[in-house]
Amino acid sequence: MMNSRVNTGIAIFHDVIAAVLAWWFSYLLRFNFELPTDFKIELLHTLVWVVPLQTAVFFGFNLYQGVWRFASVADLRRILFAVLVASALILFVLALFRVQAVVPRSVLIIDPILLLMMMGGSRLLYRLWKENLLYGSFQLHGEPVLILGAGDAAVALSKELARSKDWHLVGFLDDDQSKKGRTLNGFKVHGQLEELSRWVEKFDVHQVIIAMPSVSHKERKRAIDLATRSGVKALTVPDFDDLLSGRVAISQLRAVELDDLLGRDAVLLDDVGLHAQLTNQVVLVTGAGGSIGAELCRQIARFFPKTLVVYEVGEFALYNIEQELNKAYPQLQIIYLAGDVRDEIRLNQVFSEHRPNVVFHAAAYKHVPLMERGNAWQAVRNNVYGTWQVARCAQKFDVEKFVLISTDKAVNPTNVMGSTKRMAEIVCQGLQQASGTRFVIVRFGNVLGSNGSVIPKFREQLSKGGPITVTHPEITRFFMSIPEAAQLVMQAGYMGKGGEIFVLDMGEPVRIVDLAMDLIRLSGFNEDDIKIEFTGLRPGEKLYEELLADDESTLPTPHPKLRIAQARTVESGEFQALLSWIQNDIATSDDTVRERLQHWVPEYTPSPN
């Protein structure tokens, strides 16, 4: 506070001195620096009126609320208007107070010009000095770097880099031919992105910055591939949405990660519809401490529900999401509840007390090999029986919409986990009635960076110097980012009328070995530095995943990334027998579980490994 007052005082003192000097020099210039004695007296006589008047006008235009270091065109515009208004008032004030003085007309013209130059020029020079721009373009210290892209984000970044002593910007590359050879903020656009290797060699560049936040993912991936082929490390600016929201600054660079290679273009959400479904509503998320559950909580919080009920069995996971959400949304009412989805008494208590309008059911056992041996019955109890318990409570307490998070592993499953998720789908479809709670199912594949997924495992192996282990050279998986998956789940939940299975557009499948190689290269290594070892398929694992079973077809929806699967349903009598089986709380052997799963899910073919 004291610092701010001192700086304001210095700024006022500067402008007062500038006003005095401008008035004085106006007279000197008028008389070619040979000022007659009479006009010298007139100068001093008017000075005591002119300077206070100009200072008062400067205050009136709020010239002392800004910071010189960040002086901008807007500040110069205010100074211009203030100077012009003050100059226009001088004769009026002198006449009003009958000041006996003759002011030459040329003085009234010269004074505002000099005053504008002194006040505006001082602020500009100060900013240039603070930002090192007086010599920034000629800096030779710092690491040489090229910016890929020459749009608004790239120009803004170049201003930030010019202040840095760590970087020495050598120019831009951009595919827009009209920009080639032009100078932006003092730095040249050398050529197109395809010429990267040439300029890397010429300027001895070891790092490039991809500053194209608003282009498609395909274009960003191309830039990353060019950087990789040129043997340089790629950094990138934050996403366009983050920049637009003000959450991050353009200068917050980060290393390019697998998400940038595998991610896709932004999801277009029906914000109006989602506001209608979530805003001022009570929303319950089960499994809220997991990767998808936690991201659902983050995304739902943006729509400001009346209450967000966070339901999670793991204490540490519940604590983590509590710490994050309380910090990010202090004004939101969030209830954190520990509980198991299989606990009927606890669920009845939660639903009775909080009366949710919408339920997102993300709680599940999802790790394929772990569920395959020794835990098959627990997978049934958690994934199927737990879903039934939550769904029954939803119906009992008149929940409007129940959204089940399913998986691509439910299609033609070869493992216990996938078949239990298919059974969970059947349970939700079987509970759907003509009225009441609407059950919506959403299937998607792997998400980048989720708990227990392949990417965190690869990163851990890489940090230890390798080797990176891949089960099979031809194994493929679908991938999408956690935020995209959560957003599409919410969108599908809003669109669902009841009983549908929504299938997310997962894009093209990715070979896991290619994923490992990309991670190695992005970390600055090559396949000679970090070895890749093939360990063989694990129990229940198959080479590729599917989003639709053989006897299923899909229908389009208004959203380009969502389709509806026409899946096989179960007859009423069979459905009741299924419910009877999953309510059995007696431990059942893995082999018995597999036999029963094949009965309920005929497309399930247990993996021989």
N, C-alpha and C positions, 0 to 999 in steps of 0.2 A: 504494500500500500504506500509506504513511504517512498519507495523507489519510483512508483508511478507518479506521485506528486512532484518529485524532483524533476523527472523527465518532462512533465507538463510545464513546470516553471521555466525550464531551460528553453522549451519550444516557444513559450510566450515571449520570453526575453529576446530570443532570436528574431521573432517577427517584429517586435517593437523596434529593435535596432535596424532591421531591414526597412521598416517604414520611414525611419529617420533618414537613413542613407539614400533611399530612393527619392524622397522629397528634396534632399540637399543636392544630389547629383542632377536632378531634373533642372534645377536652377542653373547649376554649373554648365550643363550641356546647352541650355537655352542661350547663355551668354558666352559660350566658347571659353569657359573657365576664367573669364575676366568679369567677375560679378561686381556690379556697381554697389556702392555703399548703401544707397537707398533700398535696393532690392535685397541686400543682405539683411537689413533690418526687417523688411517685409517677410523674408524667409523665416527668420526666427519667430516673428510675431504670429505667423500662420501655423508654424510647426506645433505649437502647444494645443492647437485645435484639431489639426489634421491627424496626428498620431493617435490620440485617444479615440477619435471617431473611427479610424480604421481598425483599431484593436477591438472596439465594441462590436463592429460588424464581423470581425473574425470569430469572436465568441458566438455571435448569432448564427453563424454558419457551421458551428461545431467543429472547427478546425483542430481542436485540441483533444478530441476523443479517440483519434487514430494513433497508430504507432508508426513512427518514421521508417522503421525497418521494413514495413510492409506497405509503404506508400505506393499507390496505384493510380491508374487513370482517373478513377472516381475521386480520389483525393485532389488531384490536379484540377479537376472540373470544379470542385467546391472552392478551391483557392481562386480560380478564375472568376467565378461568380461573385465571391466575396470582394475581390479587388475592384471589379467593375461597379458593384453597388456602392462601395465606399467612395470611389472616385466620383460617382454621380451625386453623392450626398455632400461632397466638400463645399461646392458653391452654395448649395441650399443652407448648410449649417453656418457658413461664414456670413451669409446674408441675414439669416434668422437672428443671429446674435450680433449683427451690425459690426462685424469686425472690419476695421478700417484698413484694408489692404487690397492691393491690386495683384491678382495672380495671373501671370501670363498664360494664355490659352495653350501654348506649346507645353508648359509645365504640366497642365492637366492631362495631356496626352502622353508625355514621356513618363510621368510618375507611375501609372498603373503597369506600363510595360516593364519598367525596372523592378517594380515590386513583385510582379508575377515571376520574373526571372530569378530574383533572389530567393523568394519563398519556395517556389516549385523546384528550382535548380538545387537548392540545399537539400531538400528532402530526397530528390532523385539521386544526388551524389552520395548521400548517406546510405541509401539502400544499396547502391552499387558497391560501396566500400564494404558494407556488412556482408554482402553476398559474394565478395571477391570477383564481381563481374568486370571490374576495371581491367583485370588481367586474366579473368577466368578462361577466355577462349584461347589464351596463349600458354596455359598451364602445361607444363611438361611432367609434373610430378603426378603420382597416382597411377593406377593400373589402366592401360588403354582398354576401351570398351566400345562396342558398336551397339546401336539400338536398332532392332528390327521392327519396322513400322515408322511412319512419319505423320501420324494423325495427331489429334489433340492430346491424347494421353502421352505420346512420345515427346511432343514439344514441352508439355508440362514437366515430364521427367527430366528432360535436358536442362531445364532451369534448376531443378533440384541437384542434378549431378554437377552443374557448374559451381555450386557452392561447396562441393565436397572436395576434401584433400585426398580422399582414397581412390577417386576415379578420375580418369582423363578421357573424356568423350572424344572420339575421333570422327563421329558422324552417324548418319542414318542409312538404312537400306529399306526400300519400299517398292512394291510392284507397280505402283502408279507411275506410269511413264512421264506424266506431266510434272511430277515433282523432281525428276532426275536433274541434278545440277543446281537445284535451288538451295538457298541457305535458310535454315530455320533456326531462329534464336542464336545465330552466329555459327551454326554447324551445318555442314554440307550433306545433302542427300546424294550419296555416291552412285547408287544404282539399284538393281533389283535383288530380291532375296536369293535367287539362284546363283548370284555372283558372290555369295558369302565367303566361300573358300579363298577366292582371290583377294578380297579385302582383309580377311583374317591374316593371310600371309604378309600382305603389304604393311599392315600396321602392327604386326606381331601381337594380335589380339588373342587372349586366352578365355575371355568370357564375353557373352553377348546377352543383351536384355531384350526379351520379347515384350514389346509394349503395344499389344493389339487386343485390348480387353473386350472390344465390342464385335470382333469378327467371329465367324463360326468356329466351332471346335476343329473342323477339318483343316481350316487355314492355320490355326495355332499348332496343330499336330505337325503339319508340313514344316512350319518354322522350326519346331523342335527337332524333327528328323534332319533338316539341313544343318542345324548346329551340331548334332551328333556326328553326322558324316564329315563335318569340317574339323572335328576333333576339339571343339570348344565347349565349355560348360555353359549351359543356358540358365539364365534367371528370368523371372517373369513378374509382371506387375499384378496387383490383385484383380479379382474378377470385376466386371463392369458394374454388377449390381452392388457390390461392396463399395466401390468408388462412389456410385450414385447416391447411396444411402448415407455416406459420410462415415461409415464404420472404420474405414482405413484410408490412408493417404497413398497417393501415387508412388511416393518414395519408399513405401514398405515392400521392398523387393523380397522375393523368396526363390529358392531353388525350384526348378521344374521337377515335378514328381509324376509317379505313374498315373495319378488322377488326371493330369493334364493330357496324357496320351490316351487314356481309356475313357475319360469323361465325354459327355455329349453336350449338345446345345441346350440352352436353358429351357426349363419346362414352362409352358404357358398355362397358368392356372386361372380358373374361373373364380376370381377373387370375390365377386359379388355373391356367387352361390355359396362359396366357403364361408363368407361372413354370415350369411343367413343361417348356415348350419352350425357354426361354431361360436360366433360372437354372442356374448351374454348367455351362453349355454353351459351346462355342467358336462364336462368331457372327462371320461375315465380311460386311462391307458394302462393295460396290464403289461408286465414285462418291461416296465418303463426304464429300467436301468440298463437294458441291453442296447446294442447299436441302433437298431431300428426304433425300438421303443423310446429311447432317449431323443433321437432326432425327431420323432413324431411330437414329443413334448415341446421341443424347441419351435417346430413349425406351427403347432397349434397355438402356442403362447403368443405368436405374432398376430393372431386374430382376436386376442383378448376375450377368452371365454369368461363366463361368470365365475366358474371354479374349474380348476384343472386338478383332477384326482390322479395322483401318481401311485400306482400299485406295483410292488416289486418284492420278490421273495428274498433277494440277497441284500443283506444289511449294508455292505460296503458300496454296492452299486446304487442303492437308494440314497446313501449319504452323498455320493459323488454328484448325482443329478440334483439333489437338494441344494448343494453348495453352488452349482452352476446356475440353476434357474433363479434362485433367490437373488443372486448378484445381477443377473441379466434382466429380470422382471420383478423388481422390488414392489411394484404397485399391484401385481397380480395375486389373486387369492389362489394359492396352491396347497393342496393337502397331500402329505407324504405318508403313505400307508404301507406297512410291511404285511405281507400275506401271500399265501399259496393259492394258486388258481384251483387246486383240488379241494380246498377247505370250504365246504358248503356253509358252515356256520359263519365264518369270517366274511365270505362273499355276501351272504344275506344281510349281515350287519352293515357292510359298506354300502350296498345298494339301497338299503332301507334308509340310511342316514343321509346319503348325499344325492340320491335320485338322479343319476346321470341321464342326460338326453342322448349322448352318443358314446359308444364304447369302441375303442381300438384294441383288439386282442393280439398282442405281439408276444406274449409269453409262450415259450416253447423250448424243448430240447432240440438242438439243430445239428449237433456234431455227428456226422455219419458213422465213423469207425467206433466212437465211444458207445453209441446206442446199439451197435451191431452185436457186441459181445458182452454178456453179463447184465445189460441194462435194457433189454428189449421190452420187458413188461413195464418198466418205468417210463419208457418212451410212450407206450400206449396210455398209461395212466396220466401222464402230464399233457401230452399233445392231443389226446382224444377225450379222455375223461375230463381233464381240466377245461378244455374248450366247451364241452357239454355243460359243465357246472356254471361257467360264466355266461354261456348263452341262455341257459334256463333262468338265471337271475335276471338277465336282460328282458326276457319275456315276462317274467313275474312282476317286474317293477316298471313295465311299460317304457322301456328304452326305445327311442325312435329308430336308431340305426346301430347295427352291430357289424363291425368290419373285422374280418379274420385275415391275418397276414399268413399267406401260404407260401409255397416254394415251387420252383420248377422241378424239384426232386419228387414231387407228388405225381409227375407224369411218367407213366410206365416205370414205376419205381423198381429199383434193384436192391433196395436196402430198407431196413426197418424204419428209419427216420422218415424217408419219403412216403412210405405206405401209411404211416400214422398221420402224416399231414393230409394225405388224400382222404383218410377216414374222417379227419376233422372237417374237411370240406363237405363230406357226405352228411355229417351230423348237422352242420349249419343249413344245408339244403333241405334236410329232412325236417328240421324245426320250422322252416318257413311256412307261414300261414297266409291266407288271403288278406288278413288285416293284422295289425299289431306290429311288433318289431320286424324291421326289414334287415335280413342278413345278406351281407355283401362279402365276397371272397376275392382276394387279390393275390395273384401269383407273380413272383419274379425270381430272378436268379441271384447270383452272388453280388454282394455290395462291397465296394472298395474299402478296405481298412476295418471291416467289422471284426468284433471279438472272435478270435479263433480262426480267422480266415487266412488265406495263403500269403497275402502281402505282408502283414505284420511278422509272420514267420520268416519270410524271405529277408526282411530288413534285419531281423535279429541275427540270422545266419550270416548276413553280409557284414554286420558290425563285428562279428567274431572272426572275420577273414575267410568265411566259407567253410566247406562247400555249401552251395544251395542245392537242396534236395527236391527233385520233382518225381512224381510217381511214375510217369510214363511220357515218352517223347511226343505222343500224339494226343494227350489228354487236353480237352478244351472246356472252357466254361464261359457263360455269359456274365458280364459285369456292368454295374452301373454305380453311380456315387450314392452314398447314404442319403444326402439331401434330396436327390432326384427321386429315389425310391419312396421316401417319406411323402414328398409332394404328390407323387402319382397315387399313392395309397389314399391320401386325403381327397384327391380329385375323384378317384373311383368310388370312394365312400359317398361322396356327394351325389354322383351320377346314378348310383345303384338304386334300383326299384325294389330289389328283394330276390334272393336266390341266384343271382348271377355270379359267375366266376370271371373276373377281369384278368386279362393277361397283359402285362406290361411289355412295351416294345423294348427289348433288351439289345437291339442292334445285332452286330455280327459276333459270333463266338470267338474267343481269343485262346490261342494255344498257350498253356501255362509255361512252356519252355521259352516262348517268345517274351512272355511277361518277365521271366527271370533274367533273360538277356537284356531287356530294356532297363531293368532296375540296376543291373551291373554297370551298363554304360552310363546311365544317369548319375551314378555314384562316382564316376571318373575312372572306372576300371575297365578291363576287357576280359574276355573268356579265358585268357591265359592266366590272368591274376586271380580270378575267382572261378573255381571249377563248378560245373553242374553235374550232379550225380542222380541217376534214375534208380528209384528204390522199389518200384513195382506197385501196382494198384493195391489199395488198402481194402479191408473187408467192406463190402457193400458199395464200393466205388465203381462208377462206370466211366468210360472214356469221354462221353459227351452227355450233356443235359438237353432235355426237350422242354418246351413250354406247352405243348399240346400232346395228348395221348393219340394213338393211332385212329381211334374211332371218334375223335372229337373234331369239330370244325369251329370256326370263329365268325363272329359278326362284327362289323365295324361299329364304332361309336363316334360321336361328334368330336372326340379328342383324338388327335393323330397318333398318340402314343399308347392308346388303350383300345383293346378289343375284348369281346365277350366270347368265352369258350362255351360251346354247347356240350356239356359233359354228361356222362351216364349217371342216372339217378338210381336210388334203391327203393324197392317196393316197401309199402308201409309195414308189412309183417316182418320183412327182413330187417328193417330199420329198428323195430322194437327189440328184435333178437340181438342186434348189434349193441343197443343201449344196455341190455341185460348183461352182455359179456363185459363191457368196459367198466361196469359198476362193481365187478368182482374184485375185491381187495386182497385176494389170496395170491401169493407169489406164484408166477407161472414161468416155466422154463423157456429159454430162448427158442428152442425148436418148436414147442407148442405154440408160442406166440406167432412164429412165422407161418405155421400151418393155418392158424385162424386168420391171420392177415391175408393169406392167399384166398381164403373163402370170401372175405369182405371186399378185397381189392383184387379181382381176378387178373388184372393187368400186372400185378406184382410178381416179379420173377426173381427169387433170391439169388444173389451173386454167388458163383461157385467159390470165390476166394474168401 
